[in-house]
Amino acid sequence: MPLSKDIFKFAFRENPLPLVITDENGMILEVSDALLDELEIKRDALIGTAIYPLIGNKELRPGGSRAVSLKKRKYQVSTRNYEVEGIVFRIFVYREIVEIKHANPKTELIETLLRNSYRIENFPRFVSNNLKVISGKTQAEGALFLTKDPQTELFKPVAYYGLGEKIPKKLAVKFEKEDDYTSGTVYIYEMSRAPEFLSPVSILMQWNELSVLIFIPLSSDNREIDAMLILAYRDSSNLKDDDIATLKLLALIFNLFHEKSKLKKELSESTYRDFITRSYSQIMLKEFVSLIFSQAKRYHFLFSVVLLKITNFQDIKRIYGANMTELTMQKISSVILKTLRKSDVVGKYTEDSFLFILPFTHNGGSEIAVLRVKDALMNTSFAPVKKVDFAVSIAHLEESDTKAEDMLQRLKISLIPLSDFKAG
């Protein structure tokens, strides 16, 4: 026994989704209780009226959708046509758009930092490249980042944002009371009473009518300050207690990352294996070259060194990201290690290059080794990276060489595209 249309109408009204049903021309025939609750309006006020005010006062074609605002809430409204016994009906469905927003942009910055901390290898470079973002997230009018010159012990600006006037590169700030400040701590200075050691920076900022400086000293060994971040604010009243508390946490995180990046650099310089490619590190390669050079000079045998450089390394990193670049370097290293002899020494020489040391190999022998590597690389897919470009150079031991660095220096000035390399 077929159900009456009143029961179907009741079911439509009780649907938990905000729904509207209209005729083919957009005149409202029925609405669900959920929509009435959302709009706080009576059913009689809508039935018989046009749908257009509820969908942004524009035509919405069947199958389409758009964002609309109703009673200060945002919805994604979609519509479909249904045909029953030759009569066309249109049903509109409203789904609320829930926007997750951070009440404090500084908190968002901290979350981003923590999520990407493992990628930060060079903290000064990271801060320099992201100073605009840091300034925006901390709601500062401007920002200045300085690092200490180990020779002069003066702090020099390496990056600035929002200060208006270009900061001279030769500007140097001497912190007379450096020992009185703790790294990873927030210090607040009003421009009217900024201490003498900040006066060179203050003078640069005063013209911009700034009233407060947030000074964050950073140290990599907790003994002396070797970098500092200065945030400048036009209006001190914008800094609430919660903002200061968050900045204190941010200062601590910055200092931890600064320490971590310094330790990571020291570790990479002292380890004998490169973490990414699992080949020898630069420090070990230089030790090997120096050792083999001394032995070759003493026992009168020949050897060669080869430099293989990825010439579009920065493009790969920019397009595919740091993780995919590391995977690509791993694959290149694997191909080289499988292709060369076990007696050959292979390592990651710089961020974008590999060095091969070929003992007892000279002229034709080293060229044959490079040709084998060339053939292997040219027949390897580095997907999803579409294109990897290589350049290569060979340096043979010569009688005039007095130290291993002579050979390494020749490598840098004789690079040619690997695709153009030929024996003889």
Summary of the structure (lengths in Angstrom):
residues: 424
radius of gyration: 33.2
end to end distance: 93.8
largest distance: 106.3
contacts: 1229
relative contact order: 0.07
helix: 41%
strand: 25%
